[in-house]
Amino acid sequence: MPSILITGGNRGLGFEFAKQYAADGWRVYAVCRDPSNASDLLRLAETREGLLEVLAST
Ligand SMILES: NC(=O)c1ccc[n+]([C@@H]2O[C@H](COP(=O)([O-])OP(=O)(O)OC[C@H]3O[C@@H](n4cnc5c(N)ncnc54)[C@H](OP(=O)(O)O)[C@@H]3O)[C@@H](O)[C@H]2O)c1
């Protein structure tokens, strides 16, 4: 399975890339500064369980 690490995954282009790569079956590591404040990304991780992991950059 191909994998990708995306910075700024909580919003904007990063979030859109995370969504689209996960939808295409990639293993996505989505990095953001404050995961506790990344509700859209965390919701997406729940729906893509096992495919999308949210990581804190700090
Ligand atoms: N949108 C476009 O059509 C477009 C076109 C061409 C180029 N770009 C460029 O592509 C980049 C992303 O665009 P975007 O529209 O996705 O922007 P955005 O919606 O403002 O998102 C920016 C992302 O970068 C993160 N970020 C900002 N400063 C950071 C820092 N110092 N350290 C770590 N993360 C940081 C933000 O995290 P936080 O939420 O924690 O702040 C957020 O996840 C920008 O540089 C923009 O100029 C965008």
PDB file of the backbone (N, CA, C, O) and the ligand in Angstrom, with CONECT records:
HET    LIG  A 101      48
ATOM      1  N   MET A   1       0.855  -1.199   0.000  1.00  0.00           N
ATOM      2  CA  MET A   1       0.000   0.000   0.000  1.00  0.00           C
ATOM      3  C   MET A   1       0.894   1.252   0.000  1.00  0.00           C
ATOM      4  O   MET A   1       1.770   1.370   0.856  1.00  0.00           O
ATOM      5  N   PRO A   2       0.694   2.169  -0.922  1.00  0.00           N
ATOM      6  CA  PRO A   2       1.511   3.390  -0.916  1.00  0.00           C
ATOM      7  C   PRO A   2       1.149   4.263   0.275  1.00  0.00           C
ATOM      8  O   PRO A   2       0.017   4.224   0.758  1.00  0.00           O
ATOM      9  N   SER A   3       2.106   5.047   0.746  1.00  0.00           N
ATOM     10  CA  SER A   3       1.832   5.928   1.880  1.00  0.00           C
ATOM     11  C   SER A   3       2.374   7.327   1.620  1.00  0.00           C
ATOM     12  O   SER A   3       3.268   7.540   0.801  1.00  0.00           O
ATOM     13  N   ILE A   4       1.786   8.275   2.360  1.00  0.00           N
ATOM     14  CA  ILE A   4       2.182   9.667   2.167  1.00  0.00           C
ATOM     15  C   ILE A   4       2.092  10.408   3.495  1.00  0.00           C
ATOM     16  O   ILE A   4       1.189  10.160   4.293  1.00  0.00           O
ATOM     17  N   LEU A   5       3.038  11.323   3.728  1.00  0.00           N
ATOM     18  CA  LEU A   5       2.998  12.184   4.901  1.00  0.00           C
ATOM     19  C   LEU A   5       2.632  13.599   4.424  1.00  0.00           C
ATOM     20  O   LEU A   5       3.269  14.158   3.531  1.00  0.00           O
ATOM     21  N   ILE A   6       1.597  14.152   5.042  1.00  0.00           N
ATOM     22  CA  ILE A   6       1.094  15.473   4.634  1.00  0.00           C
ATOM     23  C   ILE A   6       1.191  16.438   5.812  1.00  0.00           C
ATOM     24  O   ILE A   6       0.656  16.163   6.885  1.00  0.00           O
ATOM     25  N   THR A   7       1.870  17.563   5.616  1.00  0.00           N
ATOM     26  CA  THR A   7       1.932  18.580   6.671  1.00  0.00           C
ATOM     27  C   THR A   7       0.764  19.539   6.504  1.00  0.00           C
ATOM     28  O   THR A   7       0.208  19.663   5.413  1.00  0.00           O
ATOM     29  N   GLY A   8       0.394  20.216   7.581  1.00  0.00           N
ATOM     30  CA  GLY A   8      -0.745  21.145   7.523  1.00  0.00           C
ATOM     31  C   GLY A   8      -2.022  20.415   7.147  1.00  0.00           C
ATOM     32  O   GLY A   8      -2.845  20.929   6.390  1.00  0.00           O
ATOM     33  N   GLY A   9      -2.182  19.194   7.691  1.00  0.00           N
ATOM     34  CA  GLY A   9      -3.299  18.343   7.281  1.00  0.00           C
ATOM     35  C   GLY A   9      -4.643  18.719   7.874  1.00  0.00           C
ATOM     36  O   GLY A   9      -5.661  18.118   7.529  1.00  0.00           O
ATOM     37  N   ASN A  10      -4.663  19.700   8.756  1.00  0.00           N
ATOM     38  CA  ASN A  10      -5.926  20.032   9.437  1.00  0.00           C
ATOM     39  C   ASN A  10      -6.868  20.899   8.628  1.00  0.00           C
ATOM     40  O   ASN A  10      -8.073  20.905   8.877  1.00  0.00           O
ATOM     41  N   ARG A  11      -6.338  21.629   7.665  1.00  0.00           N
ATOM     42  CA  ARG A  11      -7.241  22.488   6.878  1.00  0.00           C
ATOM     43  C   ARG A  11      -6.621  22.818   5.522  1.00  0.00           C
ATOM     44  O   ARG A  11      -5.473  22.476   5.237  1.00  0.00           O
ATOM     45  N   GLY A  12      -7.416  23.489   4.704  1.00  0.00           N
ATOM     46  CA  GLY A  12      -6.916  23.956   3.407  1.00  0.00           C
ATOM     47  C   GLY A  12      -6.482  22.809   2.499  1.00  0.00           C
ATOM     48  O   GLY A  12      -7.091  21.739   2.462  1.00  0.00           O
ATOM     49  N   LEU A  13      -5.395  23.083   1.763  1.00  0.00           N
ATOM     50  CA  LEU A  13      -4.924  22.094   0.786  1.00  0.00           C
ATOM     51  C   LEU A  13      -4.497  20.791   1.463  1.00  0.00           C
ATOM     52  O   LEU A  13      -4.742  19.706   0.936  1.00  0.00           O
ATOM     53  N   GLY A  14      -3.857  20.899   2.632  1.00  0.00           N
ATOM     54  CA  GLY A  14      -3.396  19.693   3.333  1.00  0.00           C
ATOM     55  C   GLY A  14      -4.550  18.773   3.670  1.00  0.00           C
ATOM     56  O   GLY A  14      -4.460  17.561   3.479  1.00  0.00           O
ATOM     57  N   PHE A  15      -5.637  19.345   4.171  1.00  0.00           N
ATOM     58  CA  PHE A  15      -6.813  18.539   4.508  1.00  0.00           C
ATOM     59  C   PHE A  15      -7.402  17.901   3.249  1.00  0.00           C
ATOM     60  O   PHE A  15      -7.777  16.728   3.252  1.00  0.00           O
ATOM     61  N   GLU A  16      -7.478  18.673   2.194  1.00  0.00           N
ATOM     62  CA  GLU A  16      -8.030  18.157   0.936  1.00  0.00           C
ATOM     63  C   GLU A  16      -7.171  17.005   0.398  1.00  0.00           C
ATOM     64  O   GLU A  16      -7.701  15.995  -0.064  1.00  0.00           O
ATOM     65  N   PHE A  17      -5.845  17.163   0.462  1.00  0.00           N
ATOM     66  CA  PHE A  17      -4.956  16.067   0.021  1.00  0.00           C
ATOM     67  C   PHE A  17      -5.176  14.831   0.892  1.00  0.00           C
ATOM     68  O   PHE A  17      -5.272  13.716   0.380  1.00  0.00           O
ATOM     69  N   ALA A  18      -5.257  15.035   2.217  1.00  0.00           N
ATOM     70  CA  ALA A  18      -5.461  13.899   3.130  1.00  0.00           C
ATOM     71  C   ALA A  18      -6.730  13.144   2.745  1.00  0.00           C
ATOM     72  O   ALA A  18      -6.741  11.915   2.670  1.00  0.00           O
ATOM     73  N   LYS A  19      -7.805  13.907   2.502  1.00  0.00           N
ATOM     74  CA  LYS A  19      -9.090  13.302   2.144  1.00  0.00           C
ATOM     75  C   LYS A  19      -8.975  12.492   0.857  1.00  0.00           C
ATOM     76  O   LYS A  19      -9.432  11.351   0.783  1.00  0.00           O
ATOM     77  N   GLN A  20      -8.360  13.098  -0.153  1.00  0.00           N
ATOM     78  CA  GLN A  20      -8.335  12.455  -1.466  1.00  0.00           C
ATOM     79  C   GLN A  20      -7.391  11.251  -1.511  1.00  0.00           C
ATOM     80  O   GLN A  20      -7.708  10.237  -2.133  1.00  0.00           O
ATOM     81  N   TYR A  21      -6.226  11.361  -0.852  1.00  0.00           N
ATOM     82  CA  TYR A  21      -5.311  10.211  -0.847  1.00  0.00           C
ATOM     83  C   TYR A  21      -5.930   9.039  -0.074  1.00  0.00           C
ATOM     84  O   TYR A  21      -5.825   7.889  -0.502  1.00  0.00           O
ATOM     85  N   ALA A  22      -6.579   9.333   1.071  1.00  0.00           N
ATOM     86  CA  ALA A  22      -7.215   8.255   1.843  1.00  0.00           C
ATOM     87  C   ALA A  22      -8.341   7.619   1.025  1.00  0.00           C
ATOM     88  O   ALA A  22      -8.520   6.401   1.045  1.00  0.00           O
ATOM     89  N   ALA A  23      -9.093   8.452   0.310  1.00  0.00           N
ATOM     90  CA  ALA A  23     -10.183   7.925  -0.524  1.00  0.00           C
ATOM     91  C   ALA A  23      -9.638   7.033  -1.635  1.00  0.00           C
ATOM     92  O   ALA A  23     -10.319   6.116  -2.093  1.00  0.00           O
ATOM     93  N   ASP A  24      -8.397   7.307  -2.068  1.00  0.00           N
ATOM     94  CA  ASP A  24      -7.780   6.493  -3.123  1.00  0.00           C
ATOM     95  C   ASP A  24      -7.056   5.276  -2.552  1.00  0.00           C
ATOM     96  O   ASP A  24      -6.410   4.541  -3.300  1.00  0.00           O
ATOM     97  N   GLY A  25      -7.153   5.046  -1.221  1.00  0.00           N
ATOM     98  CA  GLY A  25      -6.580   3.837  -0.629  1.00  0.00           C
ATOM     99  C   GLY A  25      -5.162   3.977  -0.134  1.00  0.00           C
ATOM    100  O   GLY A  25      -4.536   2.980   0.226  1.00  0.00           O
ATOM    101  N   TRP A  26      -4.635   5.200  -0.105  1.00  0.00           N
ATOM    102  CA  TRP A  26      -3.272   5.401   0.423  1.00  0.00           C
ATOM    103  C   TRP A  26      -3.315   5.392   1.941  1.00  0.00           C
ATOM    104  O   TRP A  26      -4.328   5.736   2.550  1.00  0.00           O
ATOM    105  N   ARG A  27      -2.185   4.990   2.552  1.00  0.00           N
ATOM    106  CA  ARG A  27      -2.003   5.141   3.992  1.00  0.00           C
ATOM    107  C   ARG A  27      -1.522   6.575   4.199  1.00  0.00           C
ATOM    108  O   ARG A  27      -0.461   6.952   3.700  1.00  0.00           O
ATOM    109  N   VAL A  28      -2.307   7.384   4.939  1.00  0.00           N
ATOM    110  CA  VAL A  28      -2.008   8.815   5.066  1.00  0.00           C
ATOM    111  C   VAL A  28      -1.572   9.137   6.496  1.00  0.00           C
ATOM    112  O   VAL A  28      -2.255   8.797   7.462  1.00  0.00           O
ATOM    113  N   TYR A  29      -0.421   9.800   6.608  1.00  0.00           N
ATOM    114  CA  TYR A  29       0.034  10.357   7.892  1.00  0.00           C
ATOM    115  C   TYR A  29      -0.176  11.865   7.787  1.00  0.00           C
ATOM    116  O   TYR A  29       0.557  12.553   7.078  1.00  0.00           O
ATOM    117  N   ALA A  30      -1.185  12.372   8.499  1.00  0.00           N
ATOM    118  CA  ALA A  30      -1.526  13.792   8.414  1.00  0.00           C
ATOM    119  C   ALA A  30      -0.985  14.510   9.651  1.00  0.00           C
ATOM    120  O   ALA A  30      -1.401  14.241  10.778  1.00  0.00           O
ATOM    121  N   VAL A  31      -0.053  15.420   9.414  1.00  0.00           N
ATOM    122  CA  VAL A  31       0.589  16.141  10.511  1.00  0.00           C
ATOM    123  C   VAL A  31      -0.060  17.510  10.672  1.00  0.00           C
ATOM    124  O   VAL A  31      -0.359  18.190   9.690  1.00  0.00           O
ATOM    125  N   CYS A  32      -0.275  17.906  11.936  1.00  0.00           N
ATOM    126  CA  CYS A  32      -0.740  19.270  12.186  1.00  0.00           C
ATOM    127  C   CYS A  32      -0.200  19.747  13.534  1.00  0.00           C
ATOM    128  O   CYS A  32       0.256  18.949  14.353  1.00  0.00           O
ATOM    129  N   ARG A  33      -0.259  21.041  13.743  1.00  0.00           N
ATOM    130  CA  ARG A  33       0.339  21.600  14.965  1.00  0.00           C
ATOM    131  C   ARG A  33      -0.467  21.257  16.208  1.00  0.00           C
ATOM    132  O   ARG A  33       0.099  21.027  17.277  1.00  0.00           O
ATOM    133  N   ASP A  34      -1.798  21.221  16.068  1.00  0.00           N
ATOM    134  CA  ASP A  34      -2.645  21.000  17.244  1.00  0.00           C
ATOM    135  C   ASP A  34      -3.804  20.057  16.913  1.00  0.00           C
ATOM    136  O   ASP A  34      -4.906  20.508  16.600  1.00  0.00           O
ATOM    137  N   PRO A  35      -3.552  18.747  16.986  1.00  0.00           N
ATOM    138  CA  PRO A  35      -4.606  17.776  16.650  1.00  0.00           C
ATOM    139  C   PRO A  35      -5.882  17.966  17.473  1.00  0.00           C
ATOM    140  O   PRO A  35      -6.973  17.643  17.001  1.00  0.00           O
ATOM    141  N   SER A  36      -5.755  18.490  18.711  1.00  0.00           N
ATOM    142  CA  SER A  36      -6.965  18.656  19.536  1.00  0.00           C
ATOM    143  C   SER A  36      -7.888  19.718  18.952  1.00  0.00           C
ATOM    144  O   SER A  36      -9.053  19.824  19.337  1.00  0.00           O
ATOM    145  N   ASN A  37      -7.356  20.501  18.021  1.00  0.00           N
ATOM    146  CA  ASN A  37      -8.152  21.552  17.396  1.00  0.00           C
ATOM    147  C   ASN A  37      -8.335  21.282  15.895  1.00  0.00           C
ATOM    148  O   ASN A  37      -8.453  22.202  15.086  1.00  0.00           O
ATOM    149  N   ALA A  38      -8.353  19.983  15.556  1.00  0.00           N
ATOM    150  CA  ALA A  38      -8.448  19.596  14.140  1.00  0.00           C
ATOM    151  C   ALA A  38      -9.647  18.660  13.962  1.00  0.00           C
ATOM    152  O   ALA A  38      -9.500  17.512  13.541  1.00  0.00           O
ATOM    153  N   SER A  39     -10.832  19.175  14.291  1.00  0.00           N
ATOM    154  CA  SER A  39     -12.006  18.298  14.361  1.00  0.00           C
ATOM    155  C   SER A  39     -12.348  17.655  13.005  1.00  0.00           C
ATOM    156  O   SER A  39     -12.720  16.482  12.954  1.00  0.00           O
ATOM    157  N   ASP A  40     -12.224  18.414  11.916  1.00  0.00           N
ATOM    158  CA  ASP A  40     -12.555  17.826  10.599  1.00  0.00           C
ATOM    159  C   ASP A  40     -11.614  16.658  10.283  1.00  0.00           C
ATOM    160  O   ASP A  40     -12.037  15.611   9.793  1.00  0.00           O
ATOM    161  N   LEU A  41     -10.323  16.870  10.580  1.00  0.00           N
ATOM    162  CA  LEU A  41      -9.325  15.826  10.292  1.00  0.00           C
ATOM    163  C   LEU A  41      -9.543  14.605  11.186  1.00  0.00           C
ATOM    164  O   LEU A  41      -9.427  13.469  10.728  1.00  0.00           O
ATOM    165  N   LEU A  42      -9.859  14.839  12.456  1.00  0.00           N
ATOM    166  CA  LEU A  42     -10.094  13.717  13.372  1.00  0.00           C
ATOM    167  C   LEU A  42     -11.336  12.922  12.955  1.00  0.00           C
ATOM    168  O   LEU A  42     -11.359  11.694  13.042  1.00  0.00           O
ATOM    169  N   ARG A  43     -12.361  13.642  12.503  1.00  0.00           N
ATOM    170  CA  ARG A  43     -13.572  12.954  12.008  1.00  0.00           C
ATOM    171  C   ARG A  43     -13.236  12.112  10.782  1.00  0.00           C
ATOM    172  O   ARG A  43     -13.687  10.975  10.644  1.00  0.00           O
ATOM    173  N   LEU A  44     -12.439  12.694   9.903  1.00  0.00           N
ATOM    174  CA  LEU A  44     -12.035  11.955   8.703  1.00  0.00           C
ATOM    175  C   LEU A  44     -11.244  10.700   9.088  1.00  0.00           C
ATOM    176  O   LEU A  44     -11.424   9.641   8.486  1.00  0.00           O
ATOM    177  N   ALA A  45     -10.367  10.823  10.095  1.00  0.00           N
ATOM    178  CA  ALA A  45      -9.575   9.668  10.542  1.00  0.00           C
ATOM    179  C   ALA A  45     -10.489   8.557  11.064  1.00  0.00           C
ATOM    180  O   ALA A  45     -10.205   7.372  10.885  1.00  0.00           O
ATOM    181  N   GLU A  46     -11.592   8.955  11.712  1.00  0.00           N
ATOM    182  CA  GLU A  46     -12.542   7.949  12.216  1.00  0.00           C
ATOM    183  C   GLU A  46     -13.204   7.201  11.063  1.00  0.00           C
ATOM    184  O   GLU A  46     -13.380   5.985  11.126  1.00  0.00           O
ATOM    185  N   THR A  47     -13.568   7.925  10.021  1.00  0.00           N
ATOM    186  CA  THR A  47     -14.259   7.274   8.906  1.00  0.00           C
ATOM    187  C   THR A  47     -13.283   6.454   8.046  1.00  0.00           C
ATOM    188  O   THR A  47     -13.693   5.529   7.344  1.00  0.00           O
ATOM    189  N   ARG A  48     -12.004   6.800   8.108  1.00  0.00           N
ATOM    190  CA  ARG A  48     -10.975   6.091   7.319  1.00  0.00           C
ATOM    191  C   ARG A  48     -10.071   5.287   8.244  1.00  0.00           C
ATOM    192  O   ARG A  48      -8.855   5.241   8.056  1.00  0.00           O
ATOM    193  N   GLU A  49     -10.676   4.655   9.244  1.00  0.00           N
ATOM    194  CA  GLU A  49      -9.916   3.974  10.295  1.00  0.00           C
ATOM    195  C   GLU A  49      -8.857   3.043   9.704  1.00  0.00           C
ATOM    196  O   GLU A  49      -9.144   2.216   8.839  1.00  0.00           O
ATOM    197  N   GLY A  50      -7.622   3.202  10.195  1.00  0.00           N
ATOM    198  CA  GLY A  50      -6.537   2.360   9.707  1.00  0.00           C
ATOM    199  C   GLY A  50      -5.822   2.936   8.508  1.00  0.00           C
ATOM    200  O   GLY A  50      -4.687   2.557   8.220  1.00  0.00           O
ATOM    201  N   LEU A  51      -6.473   3.849   7.802  1.00  0.00           N
ATOM    202  CA  LEU A  51      -5.854   4.432   6.612  1.00  0.00           C
ATOM    203  C   LEU A  51      -5.264   5.800   6.896  1.00  0.00           C
ATOM    204  O   LEU A  51      -4.306   6.223   6.248  1.00  0.00           O
ATOM    205  N   LEU A  52      -5.845   6.491   7.872  1.00  0.00           N
ATOM    206  CA  LEU A  52      -5.410   7.866   8.119  1.00  0.00           C
ATOM    207  C   LEU A  52      -5.031   8.052   9.587  1.00  0.00           C
ATOM    208  O   LEU A  52      -5.851   7.874  10.487  1.00  0.00           O
ATOM    209  N   GLU A  53      -3.763   8.417   9.804  1.00  0.00           N
ATOM    210  CA  GLU A  53      -3.294   8.649  11.173  1.00  0.00           C
ATOM    211  C   GLU A  53      -2.955  10.124  11.344  1.00  0.00           C
ATOM    212  O   GLU A  53      -2.255  10.715  10.522  1.00  0.00           O
ATOM    213  N   VAL A  54      -3.469  10.714  12.435  1.00  0.00           N
ATOM    214  CA  VAL A  54      -3.211  12.125  12.721  1.00  0.00           C
ATOM    215  C   VAL A  54      -2.031  12.225  13.689  1.00  0.00           C
ATOM    216  O   VAL A  54      -2.024  11.592  14.745  1.00  0.00           O
ATOM    217  N   LEU A  55      -1.038  13.026  13.314  1.00  0.00           N
ATOM    218  CA  LEU A  55       0.173  13.173  14.136  1.00  0.00           C
ATOM    219  C   LEU A  55       0.385  14.632  14.502  1.00  0.00           C
ATOM    220  O   LEU A  55       0.102  15.524  13.702  1.00  0.00           O
ATOM    221  N   ALA A  56       0.883  14.879  15.707  1.00  0.00           N
ATOM    222  CA  ALA A  56       1.204  16.245  16.132  1.00  0.00           C
ATOM    223  C   ALA A  56       2.616  16.592  15.681  1.00  0.00           C
ATOM    224  O   ALA A  56       3.528  15.776  15.814  1.00  0.00           O
ATOM    225  N   SER A  57       2.803  17.787  15.152  1.00  0.00           N
ATOM    226  CA  SER A  57       4.132  18.184  14.675  1.00  0.00           C
ATOM    227  C   SER A  57       4.989  18.735  15.804  1.00  0.00           C
ATOM    228  O   SER A  57       6.197  18.897  15.633  1.00  0.00           O
ATOM    229  N   THR A  58       4.389  19.027  16.958  1.00  0.00           N
ATOM    230  CA  THR A  58       5.192  19.595  18.045  1.00  0.00           C
ATOM    231  C   THR A  58       5.085  18.719  19.295  1.00  0.00           C
ATOM    232  O   THR A  58       5.691  19.029  20.321  1.00  0.00           O
TER     233      THR A  58
HETATM  234  N1  LIG A 101      -5.207  27.476  -1.736  1.00  0.00           N
HETATM  235  C1  LIG A 101      -4.661  27.698  -2.915  1.00  0.00           C
HETATM  236  O1  LIG A 101      -5.363  27.761  -3.966  1.00  0.00           O
HETATM  237  C2  LIG A 101      -3.167  27.856  -3.070  1.00  0.00           C
HETATM  238  C3  LIG A 101      -2.612  28.019  -4.351  1.00  0.00           C
HETATM  239  C4  LIG A 101      -1.225  28.097  -4.484  1.00  0.00           C
HETATM  240  C5  LIG A 101      -0.394  28.061  -3.365  1.00  0.00           C
HETATM  241  N2  LIG A 101      -0.955  27.935  -2.116  1.00  0.00           N1+
HETATM  242  C6  LIG A 101      -0.058  27.874  -0.971  1.00  0.00           C
HETATM  243  O2  LIG A 101      -0.170  26.556  -0.362  1.00  0.00           O
HETATM  244  C7  LIG A 101      -0.023  26.694   1.058  1.00  0.00           C
HETATM  245  C8  LIG A 101      -1.248  26.115   1.747  1.00  0.00           C
HETATM  246  O3  LIG A 101      -2.402  26.810   1.293  1.00  0.00           O
HETATM  247  P1  LIG A 101      -3.806  26.614   2.002  1.00  0.00           P
HETATM  248  O4  LIG A 101      -4.795  27.331   1.153  1.00  0.00           O
HETATM  249  O5  LIG A 101      -4.000  25.169   2.282  1.00  0.00           O1-
HETATM  250  O6  LIG A 101      -3.574  27.452   3.356  1.00  0.00           O
HETATM  251  P2  LIG A 101      -4.404  27.391   4.737  1.00  0.00           P
HETATM  252  O7  LIG A 101      -5.801  26.947   4.510  1.00  0.00           O
HETATM  253  O8  LIG A 101      -4.131  28.732   5.378  1.00  0.00           O
HETATM  254  O9  LIG A 101      -3.668  26.238   5.558  1.00  0.00           O
HETATM  255  C9  LIG A 101      -2.331  26.431   5.996  1.00  0.00           C
HETATM  256  C10 LIG A 101      -1.875  25.180   6.741  1.00  0.00           C
HETATM  257  O10 LIG A 101      -0.509  25.364   7.081  1.00  0.00           O
HETATM  258  C11 LIG A 101      -0.366  25.239   8.509  1.00  0.00           C
HETATM  259  N3  LIG A 101       0.665  26.156   8.970  1.00  0.00           N
HETATM  260  C12 LIG A 101       0.702  27.510   8.825  1.00  0.00           C
HETATM  261  N4  LIG A 101       1.823  28.017   9.390  1.00  0.00           N
HETATM  262  C13 LIG A 101       2.502  26.943   9.907  1.00  0.00           C
HETATM  263  C14 LIG A 101       3.732  26.809  10.617  1.00  0.00           C
HETATM  264  N5  LIG A 101       4.490  27.874  10.905  1.00  0.00           N
HETATM  265  N6  LIG A 101       4.124  25.572  11.006  1.00  0.00           N
HETATM  266  C15 LIG A 101       3.376  24.476  10.720  1.00  0.00           C
HETATM  267  N7  LIG A 101       2.193  24.530  10.037  1.00  0.00           N
HETATM  268  C16 LIG A 101       1.774  25.764   9.638  1.00  0.00           C
HETATM  269  C17 LIG A 101      -1.717  25.586   9.089  1.00  0.00           C
HETATM  270  O11 LIG A 101      -1.827  25.026  10.380  1.00  0.00           O
HETATM  271  P3  LIG A 101      -2.665  25.741  11.563  1.00  0.00           P
HETATM  272  O12 LIG A 101      -4.134  25.439  11.306  1.00  0.00           O
HETATM  273  O13 LIG A 101      -2.113  25.116  12.800  1.00  0.00           O
HETATM  274  O14 LIG A 101      -2.400  27.238  11.472  1.00  0.00           O
HETATM  275  C18 LIG A 101      -2.645  24.937   8.052  1.00  0.00           C
HETATM  276  O15 LIG A 101      -2.737  23.553   8.268  1.00  0.00           O
HETATM  277  C19 LIG A 101       0.176  28.183   1.340  1.00  0.00           C
HETATM  278  O16 LIG A 101       1.562  28.421   1.422  1.00  0.00           O
HETATM  279  C20 LIG A 101      -0.427  28.863   0.123  1.00  0.00           C
HETATM  280  O17 LIG A 101       0.174  30.129  -0.091  1.00  0.00           O
HETATM  281  C21 LIG A 101      -2.304  27.812  -1.949  1.00  0.00           C
CONECT  234  235
CONECT  235  234  236  237
CONECT  236  235
CONECT  237  235  238  281
CONECT  238  237  239
CONECT  239  238  240
CONECT  240  239  241
CONECT  241  240  242  281
CONECT  242  241  243  279
CONECT  243  242  244
CONECT  244  243  245  277
CONECT  245  244  246
CONECT  246  245  247
CONECT  247  246  248  249  250
CONECT  248  247
CONECT  249  247
CONECT  250  247  251
CONECT  251  250  252  253  254
CONECT  252  251
CONECT  253  251
CONECT  254  251  255
CONECT  255  254  256
CONECT  256  255  257  275
CONECT  257  256  258
CONECT  258  257  259  269
CONECT  259  258  260  268
CONECT  260  259  261
CONECT  261  260  262
CONECT  262  261  263  268
CONECT  263  262  264  265
CONECT  264  263
CONECT  265  263  266
CONECT  266  265  267
CONECT  267  266  268
CONECT  268  259  262  267
CONECT  269  258  270  275
CONECT  270  269  271
CONECT  271  270  272  273  274
CONECT  272  271
CONECT  273  271
CONECT  274  271
CONECT  275  256  269  276
CONECT  276  275
CONECT  277  244  278  279
CONECT  278  277
CONECT  279  242  277  280
CONECT  280  279
CONECT  281  237  241
END
